[in-house]
Amino acid sequence: MTAILGLRNLSKRFGYRTILQELNLDIQAGECVLLLGNNGAGKSTLLRLCATLLKPQQGQILYEGMPIDEDKHRYLRDMGSIAHESRLYGDLTPRENLHLFGVLYELKDLPHRIPQALQDVQLGHAIDLPVNTFSSGMTKRTAIARLLLQRPKLLLLDEPYTGLDQNSVRWFQEYLIDFKNQGGTLLLVTHQLELGLELATRVLLLNQRKIVKNQSSSMVNLSEYQQWLSQS
């Protein structure tokens, strides 16, 4: 079976410092892969590479068996991401941000779907306010609304719960569970291990620039994951 996302000898350096070295990985459709590692292990760098925000010095990223550069527009249409930076335009409103995104990726029925997506994340009252006036939680919810609008096949999530209140975390977790149950694929980085393990089918540990553990989530319990991190 062709993996939905594949890494082939992927390496990344910043100056003379090697962050990731010759990573190889296949993620199948419907999996949720939880990526663990201490600060500086390269987790965010890997997600940024997969989101095309960084370029590797070596290797390839494959989407459904093809290098992503061969049809980057299709990959970006099918791939949704949440990262530390929102990639929203601060001087635009949520409505304008989502409309711009929807037009770029040729999404349909935007006048109806944009208000609905923003209502779903409890931002209907702020639909026409500039994003640069928002709290971090409201900004994160706007980014989540963009995912609802997009309906991606693959999600790359870097600390997606940060900045959300308890009710928003639970709502978003239910969305992710439903997304996975409908065949969606996730690559997830979070320090909230309980939430990550609720979703994960597989867990990876990054250490010393490489993937040093790759196990089914059913084979390792929470205390063992915490021990991995303390020893890495």
C-alpha positions as CSV (number, residue, x, y, z in Angstrom):
1,M,0.0,0.0,0.0
2,T,1.3,3.4,-0.9
3,A,1.8,5.7,2.1
4,I,0.0,9.0,2.1
5,L,3.2,10.7,3.5
6,G,6.7,9.4,3.0
7,L,10.1,10.7,4.0
8,R,13.2,9.5,2.1
9,N,16.6,10.2,3.5
10,L,15.4,13.6,4.7
11,S,18.1,15.9,6.2
12,K,18.0,19.5,7.5
13,R,20.8,21.8,8.7
14,F,20.8,25.3,10.0
15,G,24.3,26.6,9.3
16,Y,26.7,24.0,10.5
17,R,24.2,22.4,12.9
18,T,22.4,19.2,11.6
19,I,18.9,19.0,13.0
20,L,17.6,16.0,11.1
21,Q,19.7,13.3,9.5
22,E,18.5,10.9,6.8
23,L,15.1,10.3,8.2
24,N,13.0,7.6,6.5
25,L,9.3,7.2,7.4
26,D,6.0,6.0,5.9
27,I,2.7,7.2,7.3
28,Q,-0.4,5.3,6.1
29,A,-3.8,6.9,5.4
30,G,-5.9,6.9,8.6
31,E,-2.9,6.8,11.0
32,C,-2.3,9.3,13.8
33,V,1.5,9.5,14.4
34,L,2.5,11.2,17.7
35,L,6.0,12.7,17.5
36,L,7.9,12.9,20.7
37,G,11.2,14.4,21.6
38,N,12.8,17.0,23.9
39,N,13.1,20.7,23.0
40,G,15.5,21.1,20.1
41,A,15.1,17.5,18.9
42,G,13.7,18.7,15.5
43,K,10.0,18.0,15.9
44,S,8.9,21.4,14.7
45,T,11.5,21.4,12.0
46,L,10.2,18.1,10.7
47,L,6.6,19.5,10.6
48,R,7.7,22.6,8.9
49,L,9.5,20.6,6.2
50,C,6.4,18.5,5.7
51,A,4.3,21.7,5.4
52,T,6.8,23.1,2.8
53,L,7.7,26.0,5.0
54,L,11.4,24.8,5.0
55,K,13.4,23.0,2.3
56,P,15.6,20.0,3.1
57,Q,19.3,19.9,2.3
58,Q,18.8,16.3,1.2
59,G,16.0,13.8,0.6
60,Q,12.4,13.9,-0.5
61,I,8.9,14.2,0.9
62,L,6.4,12.0,-0.9
63,Y,2.6,12.5,-1.0
64,E,0.7,9.4,-2.1
65,G,4.0,8.1,-3.6
66,M,4.9,11.2,-5.6
67,P,7.4,14.0,-4.7
68,I,5.4,16.9,-3.4
69,D,7.1,19.3,-5.8
70,E,5.5,17.5,-8.7
71,D,2.1,18.7,-7.8
72,K,2.5,21.1,-4.9
73,H,-0.9,22.8,-5.4
74,R,-2.7,19.4,-4.9
75,Y,-0.5,18.7,-1.8
76,L,-1.2,22.1,-0.2
77,R,-4.9,21.7,-1.0
78,D,-5.0,18.3,0.7
79,M,-2.7,19.1,3.6
80,G,-3.8,21.3,6.5
81,S,-1.5,22.5,9.3
82,I,-1.5,24.3,12.6
83,A,1.9,25.6,13.8
84,H,3.3,28.1,16.3
85,E,2.7,30.9,13.8
86,S,-0.8,31.2,12.6
87,R,0.0,32.3,9.0
88,L,-3.0,34.6,9.1
89,Y,-3.0,38.2,7.9
90,G,-3.3,40.3,11.0
91,D,-4.8,43.3,9.3
92,L,-7.5,41.2,7.7
93,T,-10.6,39.8,9.4
94,P,-11.3,36.1,9.9
95,R,-13.9,36.3,7.0
96,E,-11.3,37.9,4.7
97,N,-8.5,35.5,5.7
98,L,-10.7,32.5,5.1
99,H,-12.0,33.9,1.8
100,L,-8.5,34.5,0.6
101,F,-7.5,31.0,1.5
102,G,-10.6,29.5,-0.1
103,V,-10.1,31.3,-3.4
104,L,-6.4,30.3,-3.5
105,Y,-7.4,26.6,-3.2
106,E,-10.6,26.8,-5.3
107,L,-12.9,25.8,-2.5
108,K,-16.7,26.0,-3.2
109,D,-19.6,27.7,-1.5
110,L,-17.4,30.1,0.5
111,P,-20.2,32.7,1.4
112,H,-22.0,30.0,3.3
113,R,-19.1,27.8,4.5
114,I,-17.0,30.6,6.0
115,P,-19.5,31.9,8.5
116,Q,-20.4,28.4,9.4
117,A,-16.8,27.5,10.1
118,L,-16.3,30.5,12.3
119,Q,-19.5,29.8,14.2
120,D,-18.3,26.3,14.8
121,V,-15.2,27.7,16.6
122,Q,-17.3,30.3,18.4
123,L,-16.0,33.3,16.5
124,G,-19.2,34.4,14.8
125,H,-19.2,37.5,16.9
126,A,-15.7,38.5,15.7
127,I,-16.0,37.5,12.0
128,D,-15.4,41.1,10.8
129,L,-12.8,42.2,13.4
130,P,-9.0,42.4,12.5
131,V,-7.1,39.3,13.6
132,N,-4.4,41.5,15.1
133,T,-6.8,42.5,17.8
134,F,-7.4,38.9,18.9
135,S,-6.0,36.9,21.8
136,S,-3.8,33.9,21.1
137,G,-6.7,31.6,21.7
138,M,-9.0,33.5,19.2
139,T,-6.1,33.4,16.7
140,K,-5.7,29.7,17.1
141,R,-9.5,29.2,16.7
142,T,-9.4,31.2,13.5
143,A,-6.6,28.8,12.2
144,I,-8.8,25.8,13.2
145,A,-11.7,27.4,11.3
146,R,-9.5,27.4,8.2
147,L,-9.1,23.6,8.6
148,L,-12.9,23.2,8.8
149,L,-13.2,25.2,5.6
150,Q,-10.5,23.2,3.9
151,R,-11.5,19.7,4.8
152,P,-8.0,18.3,4.3
153,K,-6.9,14.6,4.1
154,L,-3.7,15.1,6.0
155,L,-3.1,17.3,9.2
156,L,0.2,18.5,10.5
157,L,-0.3,19.8,14.0
158,D,2.4,21.4,16.1
159,E,1.2,22.1,19.7
160,P,-2.4,22.6,18.5
161,Y,-3.9,22.8,22.0
162,T,-1.7,25.7,23.1
163,G,-3.8,28.9,23.8
164,L,-7.1,27.1,23.8
165,D,-9.4,27.1,26.9
166,Q,-10.7,23.8,28.3
167,N,-13.9,23.8,26.3
168,S,-12.1,24.6,23.1
169,V,-9.6,21.8,23.7
170,R,-12.3,19.3,24.2
171,W,-14.2,20.4,21.1
172,F,-11.1,20.4,19.0
173,Q,-10.2,16.9,20.3
174,E,-13.6,15.6,19.3
175,Y,-13.1,17.1,15.8
176,L,-9.7,15.4,15.5
177,I,-11.1,12.0,16.7
178,D,-13.9,12.4,14.1
179,F,-11.4,13.4,11.4
180,K,-9.3,10.2,12.1
181,N,-12.4,8.0,12.3
182,Q,-13.4,9.2,8.8
183,G,-10.0,8.2,7.4
184,G,-8.0,11.3,7.9
185,T,-4.3,11.2,8.7
186,L,-2.4,13.2,11.4
187,L,1.2,13.9,12.3
188,L,1.0,15.5,15.8
189,V,3.4,17.2,18.1
190,T,2.1,18.0,21.6
191,H,3.4,18.2,25.2
192,Q,-0.1,17.1,26.3
193,L,0.6,13.4,26.1
194,E,-2.8,12.3,27.4
195,L,-4.5,14.1,24.5
196,G,-1.9,12.9,22.0
197,L,-2.3,9.3,23.1
198,E,-6.1,9.5,22.9
199,L,-5.5,10.0,19.1
200,A,-2.3,8.2,18.4
201,T,-2.0,4.8,16.5
202,R,1.8,5.1,16.5
203,V,4.4,7.0,18.5
204,L,7.9,8.1,17.3
205,L,10.7,9.4,19.4
206,L,13.2,11.9,17.8
207,N,16.6,12.0,19.4
208,Q,20.1,12.9,18.2
209,R,18.8,13.9,14.7
210,K,17.1,10.5,14.1
211,I,14.0,8.5,14.8
212,V,15.1,6.2,17.6
213,K,11.8,4.6,18.5
214,N,8.8,3.8,16.3
215,Q,6.1,1.8,18.1
216,S,2.4,1.1,18.1
217,S,0.7,3.3,20.7
218,S,-1.0,0.2,22.2
219,M,2.4,-1.2,23.2
220,V,3.7,1.6,25.4
221,N,1.9,3.3,28.3
222,L,2.1,7.0,29.4
223,S,4.8,6.4,32.1
224,E,7.0,4.7,29.5
225,Y,6.7,7.6,27.1
226,Q,7.6,10.0,29.9
227,Q,10.6,7.7,30.6
228,W,11.6,7.9,27.0
229,L,11.7,11.7,27.2
230,S,13.6,11.8,30.4
231,Q,16.3,9.5,28.9
232,S,16.6,11.2,25.5
